[in-house]
């Protein structure tokens, strides 16, 4: 009788407090695989139930209180991994109410994996997006980039300042409308790695883009959009690669077809050229089986990679220093710098990709100059090379095996460090164990940690690696201190006002879907006034002014895509 009375009181009062109470229960707002771990974080309460409509389908006790490392707030973990029945549910805590709805089902992350890939389609340059594929986000083509000016900083004998070149296509880099080789490097490299690691699954992955009916896997079709642009950024006379294609200043919050400012290619740099060499070598491998559909592409990528490497050997440390450029040349350039001060990691990545492609000993460098394997970022790419060498170890010459075994051990140790204590944290996610995780683009830190664990899982199939990677997908989709699902258009509470010119200027209330927001960043460099506080894990605001926490970027979406697609491919490994 008491149970019936409780249910009567709860459901009579549910509609009055569910919306606000949801903020006190943080979980993956998309859902869970039936046989995988299922966890939520609640601010208070000793018990919880899982409900489907008005039916209670599972009861559980919360774990002892845990204290957050940064806020010192108390919370409890609710584990309902034992409940496996497919359906749509909510988690209810008597003291505070109901969670956002979530699903338990196979392939539960497939829609968001596809959305993450399609984000790149929505950000295509020089291309009209038609209504059959873009829906409410259809738009005219912008930035044809067929009449791009060689900036004085990029001038050469064959291409003096003022030379007009054509460099169309590619993807808009982030919230702005410019295109950067350095950031394209890690982005394309990550997506090509996804294909190399899970080719059978990716070949079957259907993305709703115009090229979906051809014989190329849809992920690779989308990669080709940016790869073909990258090829136009190499000077055919010497092999060097321009650092970026850009306006002199950022555009305002306008649509691409409304932007009419002059565009430039700016100084060649060692970082851009080596990133280009790495990507082209990897692309030569990946696209070789598609020589019938793409005649000559693999061979061209191979030639271009070698040309870029040779330029870099002659120019081993040409750094992109925008302030110095502006002191010496006009017009001044004030767009994103991607100014890498240290290029040793680019040498490692490029050499690894070229060695894996050619087996030529001239590309063997000292691949382990430091005793660590840092997470990949636009300015730290050595680990992308490490992934390639261990991925293809059995195909490499005997002479390289000792070094590659050392790299394998580095990667496994890094993975072991990531999972050593994560389950004892208040959110039980690998992400957020140290304050340095919450840097600019912290969401990509979570995604790249997931990739590191998945790569370790490929080297040594240890279930803790797989579970740790999934914990970070849970983090990105809602089990975090902000309560946001950081992917636009997903879950019940996702960013509505990302720093993204297309989404701000198109007149559509909802942002372009499938974009990963940058995530908490206590640096708050944008000075946006609506941050809740300066705590590392809560320093996020859903405002267009917040380019420090709420911008989007192609190099953040790429690891999200890898993590979500890989989890779909591996879901059968959960028992």
Secondary structure, 3 states (H helix, E strand, C coil): CHHHHHHHHHHHHHHHHHHHHHHHEEECCCEECCCCCCEEEECCCCEEEEEECCEEEEEEECCCCEECCCCCCEEEEEECCCCCCCEEEEEEECCCEECCCEEECCCCCHHHHHHHHHHHHHCECCCCECHHHHHHHCECCCCCCCCEEECHHHCCCCCCCCCEECCCCCECCCCCCCEEHHHHHHHHHHHHHHHHHCHHHHHCCCCCCHHHHCCCCHHHHHHHHHHHHHHHCECCCCCCEEEEEECCCCCCCCCHHHCCCCCEEEEECHHHHHHHHHHHHHHHHHHHHHCCCCCCHHHHHHHHHHHHHHHHHHCCCCCCCHHHHHHHCCCCCCCCCCCCCCCHHHHHHHHHHHHHHHCCHHHCCCCCCCCCCCCCECCECHHHHHHHHHHCHHHCCHHHHHHHHHHHHHHHHHHHHHHCCHHHCCCCCCCCCCHHHCCCCHHHHHHHHHHHHHHHHHHCCCHHHHHHHHHHHHHHCCCCCCCCECECCCCCCECCCCECHHHHHCCCCCCCCCCECCCCCCCCCCCCCCCCCCCCCCCCCCCCCCCCCCECCHHHHHHHHHHHHHHHHHHHHCC
